[in-house]
Amino acid sequence: MAQAVRPQHGLLSLLNSDGKAHPVENTLVAVTLVFGLTAFFTAHFHQLHLLSSWTGLIGIGTGAWGQFISATTGERFLLIIGLGAAAVGFFLGMAHGGLFGGVLG
């Protein structure tokens, strides 16, 4: 055996299950999760509709691009979690006032 098999532990082992590093894809996963969770939790407050709608929109964009270029199932799994949270936050933010509600007009 030319090399020893060393099992990886942690989050990167879930994201890089094929044994290769994916720095761009992993960054998109992290950004999507951060924006998605921010949008989801701020959407529960009416006065934070600007923050929730914009972070939700950005989270949807980064999640969609991450899905397009993802390489492993673990990346796709976490991207779907982030995309779902971003979408809920975006739609609730839009319902509470939208992207420009009260600022323009």
C-alpha positions as CSV (number, residue, x, y, z in Angstrom):
1,M,0.0,0.0,0.0
2,A,1.6,3.2,-1.1
3,Q,-0.2,5.4,1.4
4,A,-2.1,4.9,4.6
5,V,-5.8,5.6,4.7
6,R,-6.5,8.2,7.3
7,P,-10.1,8.9,8.1
8,Q,-10.9,12.6,8.4
9,H,-13.1,13.9,11.2
10,G,-15.1,17.1,11.4
11,L,-17.0,19.3,9.0
12,L,-14.5,19.3,6.2
13,S,-14.8,15.5,6.0
14,L,-18.5,16.0,5.3
15,L,-17.8,18.7,2.7
16,N,-14.7,17.1,1.1
17,S,-16.0,13.5,1.0
18,D,-14.1,12.8,-2.2
19,G,-10.7,13.5,-0.6
20,K,-10.1,16.6,-2.6
21,A,-10.1,20.2,-1.3
22,H,-12.8,22.4,-2.7
23,P,-12.1,25.9,-1.3
24,V,-14.5,27.8,-3.5
25,E,-17.4,25.4,-2.9
26,N,-16.8,25.3,0.8
27,T,-16.7,29.1,1.0
28,L,-20.0,29.3,-0.8
29,V,-21.5,26.8,1.6
30,A,-20.4,28.9,4.6
31,V,-21.6,32.2,3.1
32,T,-24.9,30.6,2.2
33,L,-25.4,29.3,5.7
34,V,-24.5,32.6,7.3
35,F,-26.8,34.6,5.1
36,G,-29.6,32.1,5.3
37,L,-29.5,31.8,9.1
38,T,-29.3,35.6,9.4
39,A,-32.2,36.1,7.1
40,F,-34.3,33.4,8.8
41,F,-33.8,34.7,12.3
42,T,-34.2,38.4,11.5
43,A,-37.4,37.7,9.5
44,H,-39.2,37.1,12.7
45,F,-39.0,40.8,13.6
46,H,-41.1,43.2,11.4
47,Q,-38.7,46.2,11.8
48,L,-35.7,44.1,10.4
49,H,-37.4,43.5,7.1
50,L,-34.6,45.3,5.2
51,L,-31.9,43.1,6.7
52,S,-33.9,39.9,6.3
53,S,-34.9,40.5,2.7
54,W,-31.5,41.6,1.5
55,T,-29.6,38.8,3.3
56,G,-32.2,36.3,2.0
57,L,-31.7,37.5,-1.5
58,I,-27.9,37.3,-1.3
59,G,-28.2,33.9,0.4
60,I,-30.4,32.6,-2.5
61,G,-27.9,33.8,-5.0
62,T,-24.9,32.3,-3.4
63,G,-26.8,29.1,-2.7
64,A,-27.9,28.8,-6.3
65,W,-24.4,29.3,-7.6
66,G,-23.0,26.9,-5.0
67,Q,-25.5,24.2,-6.2
68,F,-24.4,24.8,-9.7
69,I,-20.7,24.2,-9.0
70,S,-20.9,21.8,-6.0
71,A,-18.8,18.7,-6.1
72,T,-20.0,16.5,-3.2
73,T,-23.3,15.5,-1.6
74,G,-22.3,17.0,1.7
75,E,-21.9,20.4,0.0
76,R,-25.3,20.1,-1.7
77,F,-26.9,19.0,1.6
78,L,-25.7,22.1,3.5
79,L,-26.4,24.4,0.6
80,I,-30.1,23.2,0.6
81,I,-30.3,24.0,4.3
82,G,-28.9,27.5,3.7
83,L,-31.1,28.0,0.6
84,G,-34.2,27.1,2.5
85,A,-33.5,29.4,5.4
86,A,-32.5,32.2,3.0
87,A,-35.8,31.7,1.0
88,V,-38.0,31.8,4.1
89,G,-36.2,34.9,5.4
90,F,-36.4,36.6,2.0
91,F,-40.1,35.9,1.6
92,L,-41.0,36.9,5.1
93,G,-38.9,40.1,4.7
94,M,-40.7,40.8,1.5
95,A,-44.1,40.3,3.3
96,H,-43.0,42.7,6.1
97,G,-42.0,45.6,3.9
98,G,-39.7,44.4,1.1
99,L,-36.3,45.4,-0.1
100,F,-36.9,49.2,0.0
101,G,-40.0,49.4,2.1
102,G,-40.1,52.8,3.9
103,V,-36.8,53.9,2.5
104,L,-37.7,54.8,-1.0
105,G,-41.2,56.2,-1.4
